Amino acid sequence: MKLSALVIHVDGRAMDLGDLLAVARAEARRRHGFKGGRILVKEILYVPSLDVYVALYQAPDVGGGRSEEAG
């Protein structure tokens, strides 16, 4: 599994941790082209100077159209 990061911009409305996790997982699936698969969000950090959240996550390695975890 590779460790990756993505930035989540908050548009003024308050978001709770569950919302941030859902956004991080959905964006990671879209970014890596997964329809399913396990996205493990390791950490969500708030960067106050930029007013953004950074999500660190692990996604399964994909080779030949199948995840390596699937065997």
mmJSON file of the N, C-alpha and C atoms, coordinates in Angstrom:
{"data_MODEL":{"atom_site":{
"group_PDB":["ATOM","ATOM","ATOM","ATOM","ATOM","ATOM","ATOM","ATOM","ATOM","ATOM","ATOM","ATOM","ATOM","ATOM","ATOM","ATOM","ATOM","ATOM","ATOM","ATOM","ATOM","ATOM","ATOM","ATOM","ATOM","ATOM","ATOM","ATOM","ATOM","ATOM","ATOM","ATOM","ATOM","ATOM","ATOM","ATOM","ATOM","ATOM","ATOM","ATOM","ATOM","ATOM","ATOM","ATOM","ATOM","ATOM","ATOM","ATOM","ATOM","ATOM","ATOM","ATOM","ATOM","ATOM","ATOM","ATOM","ATOM","ATOM","ATOM","ATOM","ATOM","ATOM","ATOM","ATOM","ATOM","ATOM","ATOM","ATOM","ATOM","ATOM","ATOM","ATOM","ATOM","ATOM","ATOM","ATOM","ATOM","ATOM","ATOM","ATOM","ATOM","ATOM","ATOM","ATOM","ATOM","ATOM","ATOM","ATOM","ATOM","ATOM","ATOM","ATOM","ATOM","ATOM","ATOM","ATOM","ATOM","ATOM","ATOM","ATOM","ATOM","ATOM","ATOM","ATOM","ATOM","ATOM","ATOM","ATOM","ATOM","ATOM","ATOM","ATOM","ATOM","ATOM","ATOM","ATOM","ATOM","ATOM","ATOM","ATOM","ATOM","ATOM","ATOM","ATOM","ATOM","ATOM","ATOM","ATOM","ATOM","ATOM","ATOM","ATOM","ATOM","ATOM","ATOM","ATOM","ATOM","ATOM","ATOM","ATOM","ATOM","ATOM","ATOM","ATOM","ATOM","ATOM","ATOM","ATOM","ATOM","ATOM","ATOM","ATOM","ATOM","ATOM","ATOM","ATOM","ATOM","ATOM","ATOM","ATOM","ATOM","ATOM","ATOM","ATOM","ATOM","ATOM","ATOM","ATOM","ATOM","ATOM","ATOM","ATOM","ATOM","ATOM","ATOM","ATOM","ATOM","ATOM","ATOM","ATOM","ATOM","ATOM","ATOM","ATOM","ATOM","ATOM","ATOM","ATOM","ATOM","ATOM","ATOM","ATOM","ATOM","ATOM","ATOM","ATOM","ATOM","ATOM","ATOM","ATOM","ATOM","ATOM","ATOM","ATOM","ATOM","ATOM","ATOM","ATOM","ATOM","ATOM","ATOM","ATOM","ATOM"],
"id":[1,2,3,4,5,6,7,8,9,10,11,12,13,14,15,16,17,18,19,20,21,22,23,24,25,26,27,28,29,30,31,32,33,34,35,36,37,38,39,40,41,42,43,44,45,46,47,48,49,50,51,52,53,54,55,56,57,58,59,60,61,62,63,64,65,66,67,68,69,70,71,72,73,74,75,76,77,78,79,80,81,82,83,84,85,86,87,88,89,90,91,92,93,94,95,96,97,98,99,100,101,102,103,104,105,106,107,108,109,110,111,112,113,114,115,116,117,118,119,120,121,122,123,124,125,126,127,128,129,130,131,132,133,134,135,136,137,138,139,140,141,142,143,144,145,146,147,148,149,150,151,152,153,154,155,156,157,158,159,160,161,162,163,164,165,166,167,168,169,170,171,172,173,174,175,176,177,178,179,180,181,182,183,184,185,186,187,188,189,190,191,192,193,194,195,196,197,198,199,200,201,202,203,204,205,206,207,208,209,210,211,212,213],
"type_symbol":["N","C","C","N","C","C","N","C","C","N","C","C","N","C","C","N","C","C","N","C","C","N","C","C","N","C","C","N","C","C","N","C","C","N","C","C","N","C","C","N","C","C","N","C","C","N","C","C","N","C","C","N","C","C","N","C","C","N","C","C","N","C","C","N","C","C","N","C","C","N","C","C","N","C","C","N","C","C","N","C","C","N","C","C","N","C","C","N","C","C","N","C","C","N","C","C","N","C","C","N","C","C","N","C","C","N","C","C","N","C","C","N","C","C","N","C","C","N","C","C","N","C","C","N","C","C","N","C","C","N","C","C","N","C","C","N","C","C","N","C","C","N","C","C","N","C","C","N","C","C","N","C","C","N","C","C","N","C","C","N","C","C","N","C","C","N","C","C","N","C","C","N","C","C","N","C","C","N","C","C","N","C","C","N","C","C","N","C","C","N","C","C","N","C","C","N","C","C","N","C","C","N","C","C","N","C","C","N","C","C","N","C","C"],
"label_atom_id":["N","CA","C","N","CA","C","N","CA","C","N","CA","C","N","CA","C","N","CA","C","N","CA","C","N","CA","C","N","CA","C","N","CA","C","N","CA","C","N","CA","C","N","CA","C","N","CA","C","N","CA","C","N","CA","C","N","CA","C","N","CA","C","N","CA","C","N","CA","C","N","CA","C","N","CA","C","N","CA","C","N","CA","C","N","CA","C","N","CA","C","N","CA","C","N","CA","C","N","CA","C","N","CA","C","N","CA","C","N","CA","C","N","CA","C","N","CA","C","N","CA","C","N","CA","C","N","CA","C","N","CA","C","N","CA","C","N","CA","C","N","CA","C","N","CA","C","N","CA","C","N","CA","C","N","CA","C","N","CA","C","N","CA","C","N","CA","C","N","CA","C","N","CA","C","N","CA","C","N","CA","C","N","CA","C","N","CA","C","N","CA","C","N","CA","C","N","CA","C","N","CA","C","N","CA","C","N","CA","C","N","CA","C","N","CA","C","N","CA","C","N","CA","C","N","CA","C","N","CA","C","N","CA","C","N","CA","C","N","CA","C","N","CA","C","N","CA","C"],
"label_alt_id":[null,null,null,null,null,null,null,null,null,null,null,null,null,null,null,null,null,null,null,null,null,null,null,null,null,null,null,null,null,null,null,null,null,null,null,null,null,null,null,null,null,null,null,null,null,null,null,null,null,null,null,null,null,null,null,null,null,null,null,null,null,null,null,null,null,null,null,null,null,null,null,null,null,null,null,null,null,null,null,null,null,null,null,null,null,null,null,null,null,null,null,null,null,null,null,null,null,null,null,null,null,null,null,null,null,null,null,null,null,null,null,null,null,null,null,null,null,null,null,null,null,null,null,null,null,null,null,null,null,null,null,null,null,null,null,null,null,null,null,null,null,null,null,null,null,null,null,null,null,null,null,null,null,null,null,null,null,null,null,null,null,null,null,null,null,null,null,null,null,null,null,null,null,null,null,null,null,null,null,null,null,null,null,null,null,null,null,null,null,null,null,null,null,null,null,null,null,null,null,null,null,null,null,null,null,null,null,null,null,null,null,null,null],
"label_comp_id":["MET","MET","MET","LYS","LYS","LYS","LEU","LEU","LEU","SER","SER","SER","ALA","ALA","ALA","LEU","LEU","LEU","VAL","VAL","VAL","ILE","ILE","ILE","HIS","HIS","HIS","VAL","VAL","VAL","ASP","ASP","ASP","GLY","GLY","GLY","ARG","ARG","ARG","ALA","ALA","ALA","MET","MET","MET","ASP","ASP","ASP","LEU","LEU","LEU","GLY","GLY","GLY","ASP","ASP","ASP","LEU","LEU","LEU","LEU","LEU","LEU","ALA","ALA","ALA","VAL","VAL","VAL","ALA","ALA","ALA","ARG","ARG","ARG","ALA","ALA","ALA","GLU","GLU","GLU","ALA","ALA","ALA","ARG","ARG","ARG","ARG","ARG","ARG","ARG","ARG","ARG","HIS","HIS","HIS","GLY","GLY","GLY","PHE","PHE","PHE","LYS","LYS","LYS","GLY","GLY","GLY","GLY","GLY","GLY","ARG","ARG","ARG","ILE","ILE","ILE","LEU","LEU","LEU","VAL","VAL","VAL","LYS","LYS","LYS","GLU","GLU","GLU","ILE","ILE","ILE","LEU","LEU","LEU","TYR","TYR","TYR","VAL","VAL","VAL","PRO","PRO","PRO","SER","SER","SER","LEU","LEU","LEU","ASP","ASP","ASP","VAL","VAL","VAL","TYR","TYR","TYR","VAL","VAL","VAL","ALA","ALA","ALA","LEU","LEU","LEU","TYR","TYR","TYR","GLN","GLN","GLN","ALA","ALA","ALA","PRO","PRO","PRO","ASP","ASP","ASP","VAL","VAL","VAL","GLY","GLY","GLY","GLY","GLY","GLY","GLY","GLY","GLY","ARG","ARG","ARG","SER","SER","SER","GLU","GLU","GLU","GLU","GLU","GLU","ALA","ALA","ALA","GLY","GLY","GLY"],
"label_asym_id":["A","A","A","A","A","A","A","A","A","A","A","A","A","A","A","A","A","A","A","A","A","A","A","A","A","A","A","A","A","A","A","A","A","A","A","A","A","A","A","A","A","A","A","A","A","A","A","A","A","A","A","A","A","A","A","A","A","A","A","A","A","A","A","A","A","A","A","A","A","A","A","A","A","A","A","A","A","A","A","A","A","A","A","A","A","A","A","A","A","A","A","A","A","A","A","A","A","A","A","A","A","A","A","A","A","A","A","A","A","A","A","A","A","A","A","A","A","A","A","A","A","A","A","A","A","A","A","A","A","A","A","A","A","A","A","A","A","A","A","A","A","A","A","A","A","A","A","A","A","A","A","A","A","A","A","A","A","A","A","A","A","A","A","A","A","A","A","A","A","A","A","A","A","A","A","A","A","A","A","A","A","A","A","A","A","A","A","A","A","A","A","A","A","A","A","A","A","A","A","A","A","A","A","A","A","A","A","A","A","A","A","A","A"],
"label_entity_id":["1","1","1","1","1","1","1","1","1","1","1","1","1","1","1","1","1","1","1","1","1","1","1","1","1","1","1","1","1","1","1","1","1","1","1","1","1","1","1","1","1","1","1","1","1","1","1","1","1","1","1","1","1","1","1","1","1","1","1","1","1","1","1","1","1","1","1","1","1","1","1","1","1","1","1","1","1","1","1","1","1","1","1","1","1","1","1","1","1","1","1","1","1","1","1","1","1","1","1","1","1","1","1","1","1","1","1","1","1","1","1","1","1","1","1","1","1","1","1","1","1","1","1","1","1","1","1","1","1","1","1","1","1","1","1","1","1","1","1","1","1","1","1","1","1","1","1","1","1","1","1","1","1","1","1","1","1","1","1","1","1","1","1","1","1","1","1","1","1","1","1","1","1","1","1","1","1","1","1","1","1","1","1","1","1","1","1","1","1","1","1","1","1","1","1","1","1","1","1","1","1","1","1","1","1","1","1","1","1","1","1","1","1"],
"label_seq_id":[1,1,1,2,2,2,3,3,3,4,4,4,5,5,5,6,6,6,7,7,7,8,8,8,9,9,9,10,10,10,11,11,11,12,12,12,13,13,13,14,14,14,15,15,15,16,16,16,17,17,17,18,18,18,19,19,19,20,20,20,21,21,21,22,22,22,23,23,23,24,24,24,25,25,25,26,26,26,27,27,27,28,28,28,29,29,29,30,30,30,31,31,31,32,32,32,33,33,33,34,34,34,35,35,35,36,36,36,37,37,37,38,38,38,39,39,39,40,40,40,41,41,41,42,42,42,43,43,43,44,44,44,45,45,45,46,46,46,47,47,47,48,48,48,49,49,49,50,50,50,51,51,51,52,52,52,53,53,53,54,54,54,55,55,55,56,56,56,57,57,57,58,58,58,59,59,59,60,60,60,61,61,61,62,62,62,63,63,63,64,64,64,65,65,65,66,66,66,67,67,67,68,68,68,69,69,69,70,70,70,71,71,71],
"pdbx_PDB_ins_code":[null,null,null,null,null,null,null,null,null,null,null,null,null,null,null,null,null,null,null,null,null,null,null,null,null,null,null,null,null,null,null,null,null,null,null,null,null,null,null,null,null,null,null,null,null,null,null,null,null,null,null,null,null,null,null,null,null,null,null,null,null,null,null,null,null,null,null,null,null,null,null,null,null,null,null,null,null,null,null,null,null,null,null,null,null,null,null,null,null,null,null,null,null,null,null,null,null,null,null,null,null,null,null,null,null,null,null,null,null,null,null,null,null,null,null,null,null,null,null,null,null,null,null,null,null,null,null,null,null,null,null,null,null,null,null,null,null,null,null,null,null,null,null,null,null,null,null,null,null,null,null,null,null,null,null,null,null,null,null,null,null,null,null,null,null,null,null,null,null,null,null,null,null,null,null,null,null,null,null,null,null,null,null,null,null,null,null,null,null,null,null,null,null,null,null,null,null,null,null,null,null,null,null,null,null,null,null,null,null,null,null,null,null],
"Cartn_x":[0.841,0.0,0.882,0.432,1.152,0.467,1.254,0.723,0.573,-0.608,-0.901,-1.573,-1.692,-2.331,-3.234,-4.259,-5.101,-5.558,-5.871,-6.291,-7.799,-8.456,-9.903,-10.158,-10.764,-11.11,-12.485,-12.602,-13.888,-14.462,-15.705,-16.319,-17.165,-16.657,-17.353,-18.305,-18.876,-19.785,-18.967,-19.425,-18.718,-18.85,-17.762,-17.769,-17.296,-17.986,-17.519,-16.568,-16.001,-15.002,-15.571,-16.813,-17.442,-17.549,-17.899,-17.968,-16.59,-15.578,-14.219,-13.73,-14.039,-13.655,-14.349,-15.639,-16.383,-15.825,-15.521,-14.957,-13.591,-12.762,-11.42,-11.495,-12.355,-12.475,-13.012,-14.034,-14.622,-13.613,-12.901,-11.916,-10.762,-10.332,-9.259,-9.701,-10.931,-11.447,-11.496,-11.961,-12.032,-10.631,-9.706,-8.345,-7.64,-7.88,-7.206,-8.041,-9.252,-10.092,-10.673,-10.899,-11.479,-12.994,-13.657,-15.11,-15.386,-14.535,-14.627,-13.231,-12.881,-11.537,-11.498,-10.515,-10.408,-9.474,-9.984,-9.193,-9.066,-7.861,-7.621,-7.105,-7.955,-7.548,-6.769,-5.494,-4.607,-4.703,-4.86,-4.816,-5.513,-6.202,-6.747,-6.21,-5.523,-4.883,-5.503,-5.633,-6.123,-4.938,-4.852,-3.791,-4.448,-4.393,-5.137,-4.654,-3.364,-2.86,-3.422,-3.821,-4.395,-5.887,-6.446,-7.859,-8.266,-7.441,-7.718,-7.432,-7.992,-7.676,-6.823,-5.888,-5.06,-5.346,-5.73,-6.015,-4.878,-4.293,-3.272,-3.957,-3.786,-4.498,-3.64,-4.038,-3.415,-4.444,-4.045,-4.901,-4.153,-4.863,-4.186,-3.459,-2.304,-1.595,-2.416,-2.463,-3.237,-2.276,-2.418,-1.613,-2.455,-2.497,-3.269,-4.767,-5.266,-6.695,-7.224,-6.383,-6.815,-5.924,-6.501,-5.684,-4.807,-3.647,-2.717,-3.275,-4.134,-4.722,-5.711,-6.377,-7.401,-6.811,-5.513,-4.82,-5.025],
"Cartn_y":[-1.186,0.0,1.244,2.235,3.497,4.527,5.398,6.505,7.703,8.301,9.451,10.523,11.716,12.827,13.578,14.194,15.076,16.233,17.33,18.549,18.677,18.983,19.18,20.639,21.353,22.762,22.82,23.6,23.779,25.11,25.071,26.262,27.065,27.253,28.099,27.367,26.26,25.526,24.564,24.373,23.495,22.046,21.312,19.894,19.119,18.023,17.21,16.139,15.367,14.38,13.332,12.937,11.962,12.473,13.751,14.353,14.366,14.739,14.791,13.405,12.382,11.013,10.565,10.867,10.483,11.179,12.458,13.202,12.632,12.355,11.819,10.462,9.579,8.247,8.344,9.161,9.297,9.884,10.911,11.527,10.569,9.801,8.824,7.73,7.261,6.246,6.799,8.043,8.666,8.847,9.312,9.575,8.305,7.197,5.947,5.032,5.445,4.674,3.409,3.407,2.247,2.35,1.259,1.205,0.725,-0.123,-0.623,-0.526,-1.473,-1.456,-0.686,-0.968,-0.364,0.83,1.967,3.18,3.419,3.392,3.576,4.991,5.828,7.192,7.135,7.502,7.406,8.631,9.808,11.047,12.152,13.004,14.228,15.388,16.297,17.434,18.732,19.691,21.013,21.957,22.701,23.689,25.059,25.696,26.946,28.105,28.163,29.271,29.225,28.051,27.897,27.614,27.368,27.038,25.827,24.764,23.519,22.346,21.202,19.944,19.116,18.358,17.442,16.038,15.149,13.761,12.882,12.109,11.12,9.766,9.024,7.759,6.718,5.467,4.355,3.715,3.472,2.78,1.549,0.468,-0.734,-0.466,-1.101,-1.017,-1.728,-1.145,-1.744,-2.155,-3.381,-3.883,-4.732,-4.397,-5.19,-5.151,-4.058,-3.905,-4.551,-5.199,-5.809,-5.291,-5.147,-4.716,-5.886,-5.562,-6.591,-7.323,-6.636,-7.276,-8.373,-8.186,-9.14,-10.502,-10.519,-11.784,-12.229],
"Cartn_z":[0.0,0.0,0.0,-0.737,-0.808,0.071,0.662,1.446,0.519,0.503,-0.345,0.49,-0.078,0.62,-0.342,0.216,-0.58,0.291,-0.365,0.321,0.193,1.31,1.331,1.68,0.729,0.95,1.593,2.651,3.335,2.873,2.422,1.833,2.82,4.03,4.989,5.913,5.48,6.371,7.225,8.431,9.355,8.898,8.966,8.617,9.842,10.143,11.253,10.714,11.605,11.225,10.269,10.468,9.58,8.147,7.998,6.665,6.008,6.772,6.238,5.816,6.617,6.254,4.974,4.843,3.64,2.406,2.518,1.397,1.03,2.023,1.767,1.075,1.546,0.93,-0.493,-0.694,-2.031,-3.016,-2.604,-3.486,-3.774,-2.779,-2.989,-3.957,-3.827,-4.769,-6.188,-6.322,-7.642,-8.223,-7.401,-7.845,-8.317,-7.629,-7.956,-8.852,-9.183,-10.086,-9.474,-8.166,-7.494,-7.481,-7.746,-7.544,-6.13,-5.618,-4.25,-3.661,-2.894,-2.315,-1.027,-0.263,1.054,1.019,1.395,1.549,3.045,3.544,4.97,5.213,5.794,6.123,7.43,7.361,8.519,9.427,8.817,9.597,8.816,9.528,8.939,9.765,9.091,9.751,9.258,10.157,9.777,9.694,8.59,8.403,8.493,9.679,9.87,9.0,8.691,7.872,6.454,5.988,4.645,4.666,5.854,6.035,5.198,5.265,4.552,5.478,5.123,5.787,4.843,5.391,4.618,5.134,4.233,4.592,4.097,4.991,4.639,4.623,3.541,3.404,2.707,2.865,2.163,1.26,0.035,-0.925,-1.403,-1.703,-2.192,-3.503,-3.688,-4.96,-6.015,-7.19,-8.275,-9.38,-9.836,-10.933,-11.851,-13.109,-14.065,-13.844,-13.274,-13.095,-11.823,-11.043,-9.772,-8.659,-7.489,-6.371,-5.923,-5.427,-4.965,-3.762,-2.961,-1.784,-2.168,-3.314,-3.723,-4.065,-4.36,-4.616,-5.968],
"occupancy":[1.0,1.0,1.0,1.0,1.0,1.0,1.0,1.0,1.0,1.0,1.0,1.0,1.0,1.0,1.0,1.0,1.0,1.0,1.0,1.0,1.0,1.0,1.0,1.0,1.0,1.0,1.0,1.0,1.0,1.0,1.0,1.0,1.0,1.0,1.0,1.0,1.0,1.0,1.0,1.0,1.0,1.0,1.0,1.0,1.0,1.0,1.0,1.0,1.0,1.0,1.0,1.0,1.0,1.0,1.0,1.0,1.0,1.0,1.0,1.0,1.0,1.0,1.0,1.0,1.0,1.0,1.0,1.0,1.0,1.0,1.0,1.0,1.0,1.0,1.0,1.0,1.0,1.0,1.0,1.0,1.0,1.0,1.0,1.0,1.0,1.0,1.0,1.0,1.0,1.0,1.0,1.0,1.0,1.0,1.0,1.0,1.0,1.0,1.0,1.0,1.0,1.0,1.0,1.0,1.0,1.0,1.0,1.0,1.0,1.0,1.0,1.0,1.0,1.0,1.0,1.0,1.0,1.0,1.0,1.0,1.0,1.0,1.0,1.0,1.0,1.0,1.0,1.0,1.0,1.0,1.0,1.0,1.0,1.0,1.0,1.0,1.0,1.0,1.0,1.0,1.0,1.0,1.0,1.0,1.0,1.0,1.0,1.0,1.0,1.0,1.0,1.0,1.0,1.0,1.0,1.0,1.0,1.0,1.0,1.0,1.0,1.0,1.0,1.0,1.0,1.0,1.0,1.0,1.0,1.0,1.0,1.0,1.0,1.0,1.0,1.0,1.0,1.0,1.0,1.0,1.0,1.0,1.0,1.0,1.0,1.0,1.0,1.0,1.0,1.0,1.0,1.0,1.0,1.0,1.0,1.0,1.0,1.0,1.0,1.0,1.0,1.0,1.0,1.0,1.0,1.0,1.0,1.0,1.0,1.0,1.0,1.0,1.0],
"B_iso_or_equiv":[0.0,0.0,0.0,0.0,0.0,0.0,0.0,0.0,0.0,0.0,0.0,0.0,0.0,0.0,0.0,0.0,0.0,0.0,0.0,0.0,0.0,0.0,0.0,0.0,0.0,0.0,0.0,0.0,0.0,0.0,0.0,0.0,0.0,0.0,0.0,0.0,0.0,0.0,0.0,0.0,0.0,0.0,0.0,0.0,0.0,0.0,0.0,0.0,0.0,0.0,0.0,0.0,0.0,0.0,0.0,0.0,0.0,0.0,0.0,0.0,0.0,0.0,0.0,0.0,0.0,0.0,0.0,0.0,0.0,0.0,0.0,0.0,0.0,0.0,0.0,0.0,0.0,0.0,0.0,0.0,0.0,0.0,0.0,0.0,0.0,0.0,0.0,0.0,0.0,0.0,0.0,0.0,0.0,0.0,0.0,0.0,0.0,0.0,0.0,0.0,0.0,0.0,0.0,0.0,0.0,0.0,0.0,0.0,0.0,0.0,0.0,0.0,0.0,0.0,0.0,0.0,0.0,0.0,0.0,0.0,0.0,0.0,0.0,0.0,0.0,0.0,0.0,0.0,0.0,0.0,0.0,0.0,0.0,0.0,0.0,0.0,0.0,0.0,0.0,0.0,0.0,0.0,0.0,0.0,0.0,0.0,0.0,0.0,0.0,0.0,0.0,0.0,0.0,0.0,0.0,0.0,0.0,0.0,0.0,0.0,0.0,0.0,0.0,0.0,0.0,0.0,0.0,0.0,0.0,0.0,0.0,0.0,0.0,0.0,0.0,0.0,0.0,0.0,0.0,0.0,0.0,0.0,0.0,0.0,0.0,0.0,0.0,0.0,0.0,0.0,0.0,0.0,0.0,0.0,0.0,0.0,0.0,0.0,0.0,0.0,0.0,0.0,0.0,0.0,0.0,0.0,0.0,0.0,0.0,0.0,0.0,0.0,0.0],
"pdbx_formal_charge":[null,null,null,null,null,null,null,null,null,null,null,null,null,null,null,null,null,null,null,null,null,null,null,null,null,null,null,null,null,null,null,null,null,null,null,null,null,null,null,null,null,null,null,null,null,null,null,null,null,null,null,null,null,null,null,null,null,null,null,null,null,null,null,null,null,null,null,null,null,null,null,null,null,null,null,null,null,null,null,null,null,null,null,null,null,null,null,null,null,null,null,null,null,null,null,null,null,null,null,null,null,null,null,null,null,null,null,null,null,null,null,null,null,null,null,null,null,null,null,null,null,null,null,null,null,null,null,null,null,null,null,null,null,null,null,null,null,null,null,null,null,null,null,null,null,null,null,null,null,null,null,null,null,null,null,null,null,null,null,null,null,null,null,null,null,null,null,null,null,null,null,null,null,null,null,null,null,null,null,null,null,null,null,null,null,null,null,null,null,null,null,null,null,null,null,null,null,null,null,null,null,null,null,null,null,null,null,null,null,null,null,null,null],
"auth_seq_id":[1,1,1,2,2,2,3,3,3,4,4,4,5,5,5,6,6,6,7,7,7,8,8,8,9,9,9,10,10,10,11,11,11,12,12,12,13,13,13,14,14,14,15,15,15,16,16,16,17,17,17,18,18,18,19,19,19,20,20,20,21,21,21,22,22,22,23,23,23,24,24,24,25,25,25,26,26,26,27,27,27,28,28,28,29,29,29,30,30,30,31,31,31,32,32,32,33,33,33,34,34,34,35,35,35,36,36,36,37,37,37,38,38,38,39,39,39,40,40,40,41,41,41,42,42,42,43,43,43,44,44,44,45,45,45,46,46,46,47,47,47,48,48,48,49,49,49,50,50,50,51,51,51,52,52,52,53,53,53,54,54,54,55,55,55,56,56,56,57,57,57,58,58,58,59,59,59,60,60,60,61,61,61,62,62,62,63,63,63,64,64,64,65,65,65,66,66,66,67,67,67,68,68,68,69,69,69,70,70,70,71,71,71],
"auth_comp_id":["MET","MET","MET","LYS","LYS","LYS","LEU","LEU","LEU","SER","SER","SER","ALA","ALA","ALA","LEU","LEU","LEU","VAL","VAL","VAL","ILE","ILE","ILE","HIS","HIS","HIS","VAL","VAL","VAL","ASP","ASP","ASP","GLY","GLY","GLY","ARG","ARG","ARG","ALA","ALA","ALA","MET","MET","MET","ASP","ASP","ASP","LEU","LEU","LEU","GLY","GLY","GLY","ASP","ASP","ASP","LEU","LEU","LEU","LEU","LEU","LEU","ALA","ALA","ALA","VAL","VAL","VAL","ALA","ALA","ALA","ARG","ARG","ARG","ALA","ALA","ALA","GLU","GLU","GLU","ALA","ALA","ALA","ARG","ARG","ARG","ARG","ARG","ARG","ARG","ARG","ARG","HIS","HIS","HIS","GLY","GLY","GLY","PHE","PHE","PHE","LYS","LYS","LYS","GLY","GLY","GLY","GLY","GLY","GLY","ARG","ARG","ARG","ILE","ILE","ILE","LEU","LEU","LEU","VAL","VAL","VAL","LYS","LYS","LYS","GLU","GLU","GLU","ILE","ILE","ILE","LEU","LEU","LEU","TYR","TYR","TYR","VAL","VAL","VAL","PRO","PRO","PRO","SER","SER","SER","LEU","LEU","LEU","ASP","ASP","ASP","VAL","VAL","VAL","TYR","TYR","TYR","VAL","VAL","VAL","ALA","ALA","ALA","LEU","LEU","LEU","TYR","TYR","TYR","GLN","GLN","GLN","ALA","ALA","ALA","PRO","PRO","PRO","ASP","ASP","ASP","VAL","VAL","VAL","GLY","GLY","GLY","GLY","GLY","GLY","GLY","GLY","GLY","ARG","ARG","ARG","SER","SER","SER","GLU","GLU","GLU","GLU","GLU","GLU","ALA","ALA","ALA","GLY","GLY","GLY"],
"auth_asym_id":["A","A","A","A","A","A","A","A","A","A","A","A","A","A","A","A","A","A","A","A","A","A","A","A","A","A","A","A","A","A","A","A","A","A","A","A","A","A","A","A","A","A","A","A","A","A","A","A","A","A","A","A","A","A","A","A","A","A","A","A","A","A","A","A","A","A","A","A","A","A","A","A","A","A","A","A","A","A","A","A","A","A","A","A","A","A","A","A","A","A","A","A","A","A","A","A","A","A","A","A","A","A","A","A","A","A","A","A","A","A","A","A","A","A","A","A","A","A","A","A","A","A","A","A","A","A","A","A","A","A","A","A","A","A","A","A","A","A","A","A","A","A","A","A","A","A","A","A","A","A","A","A","A","A","A","A","A","A","A","A","A","A","A","A","A","A","A","A","A","A","A","A","A","A","A","A","A","A","A","A","A","A","A","A","A","A","A","A","A","A","A","A","A","A","A","A","A","A","A","A","A","A","A","A","A","A","A","A","A","A","A","A","A"],
"auth_atom_id":["N","CA","C","N","CA","C","N","CA","C","N","CA","C","N","CA","C","N","CA","C","N","CA","C","N","CA","C","N","CA","C","N","CA","C","N","CA","C","N","CA","C","N","CA","C","N","CA","C","N","CA","C","N","CA","C","N","CA","C","N","CA","C","N","CA","C","N","CA","C","N","CA","C","N","CA","C","N","CA","C","N","CA","C","N","CA","C","N","CA","C","N","CA","C","N","CA","C","N","CA","C","N","CA","C","N","CA","C","N","CA","C","N","CA","C","N","CA","C","N","CA","C","N","CA","C","N","CA","C","N","CA","C","N","CA","C","N","CA","C","N","CA","C","N","CA","C","N","CA","C","N","CA","C","N","CA","C","N","CA","C","N","CA","C","N","CA","C","N","CA","C","N","CA","C","N","CA","C","N","CA","C","N","CA","C","N","CA","C","N","CA","C","N","CA","C","N","CA","C","N","CA","C","N","CA","C","N","CA","C","N","CA","C","N","CA","C","N","CA","C","N","CA","C","N","CA","C","N","CA","C","N","CA","C","N","CA","C","N","CA","C","N","CA","C","N","CA","C"],
"pdbx_PDB_model_num":[1,1,1,1,1,1,1,1,1,1,1,1,1,1,1,1,1,1,1,1,1,1,1,1,1,1,1,1,1,1,1,1,1,1,1,1,1,1,1,1,1,1,1,1,1,1,1,1,1,1,1,1,1,1,1,1,1,1,1,1,1,1,1,1,1,1,1,1,1,1,1,1,1,1,1,1,1,1,1,1,1,1,1,1,1,1,1,1,1,1,1,1,1,1,1,1,1,1,1,1,1,1,1,1,1,1,1,1,1,1,1,1,1,1,1,1,1,1,1,1,1,1,1,1,1,1,1,1,1,1,1,1,1,1,1,1,1,1,1,1,1,1,1,1,1,1,1,1,1,1,1,1,1,1,1,1,1,1,1,1,1,1,1,1,1,1,1,1,1,1,1,1,1,1,1,1,1,1,1,1,1,1,1,1,1,1,1,1,1,1,1,1,1,1,1,1,1,1,1,1,1,1,1,1,1,1,1,1,1,1,1,1,1]
}}}
